[in-house]
């Protein structure tokens, strides 16, 4: 799984659902979780408190849960990404539908 491809795909999905891109702390959290880092390690690398990372993570999991239509947490994020193939949907030529969510990078399709 290519981390940058996952981040780009998640950012596209979040933007499509919310009109907002991931911020730098949200990206740091996702990178950290994908690399099996603890919140304390993410906080140290991002130069903020562990509590701030926890609060931002809670908000991020809520955003992703809404966007993906399933309950997302730190503990199941990586498995969910792998199961749904989020890392690969942006490179596919045709739309991919998972449940009621259409992962289409070209809105004209």
Order of alpha helices (4+ residues) and beta strands (2+ residues): alpha-alpha-alpha-alpha-alpha-alpha-beta-beta
